[in-house]
């Protein structure tokens, strides 16, 4: 799944989002593209709703789904 997320600007943001997702699903592979403002989550079993909640709780703003 690809999610569009605001408020990401640096590698600390990347690490924070990756940790938030991996705390819920350690098998999920998280790739963050700061330029496109996208968080790509592959593998694992995390639901879209859980991923969005984790991102928001980490202090970032979910904007939408990237296609």
C-alpha positions in Angstrom: 0.0 0.0 0.0 1.2 3.5 -0.7 0.1 6.3 1.6 0.6 10.0 1.1 1.8 11.7 4.3 2.5 15.3 5.1 5.1 16.8 7.5 8.0 14.5 6.4 11.2 16.4 5.7 14.2 14.4 6.9 15.8 11.1 7.7 14.6 11.4 11.3 11.0 11.4 9.9 11.8 8.3 7.8 13.1 6.5 10.9 10.1 7.5 13.0 7.5 6.4 10.5 9.4 3.1 9.8 9.6 2.4 13.6 5.9 3.2 14.0 4.9 0.7 11.3 7.4 -2.0 12.4 6.3 -1.7 16.0 2.9 -3.1 14.8 4.2 -5.4 12.1 7.9 -6.2 12.2 7.7 -8.1 8.9 6.4 -5.0 6.9 9.0 -3.4 4.6 8.6 0.4 4.8 10.0 2.7 2.1 9.6 6.4 2.4 10.0 8.9 -0.5 10.3 12.4 1.0 10.1 14.1 -2.4 6.8 12.4 -3.3 5.5 12.4 0.3 4.8 8.7 0.0 5.1 5.8 2.5 5.1 2.5 0.7 4.4 -0.6 2.9 4.9 -4.0 1.5 4.7 -7.5 3.0 3.5 -8.2 6.5 -0.1 -8.1 7.6 -0.6 -4.6 8.8 -4.0 -3.2 7.8 -4.4 0.1 6.0 -6.3 1.5 9.0 -3.6 0.4 11.5 -0.9 1.9 9.3 -2.7 5.2 9.1 -3.3 5.3 12.8 0.4 4.6 13.5 1.5 7.3 11.2 -0.9 9.9 12.7 0.1 8.8 16.3 3.8 9.3 15.3 3.0 13.0 14.6 2.5 12.9 10.8 -0.6 13.7 8.8 -2.1 11.0 6.5 -3.4 12.8 3.4 -4.6 10.0 1.1 -3.8 6.9 -0.9 -1.3 6.9 -3.7 -2.0 4.9 -6.8 
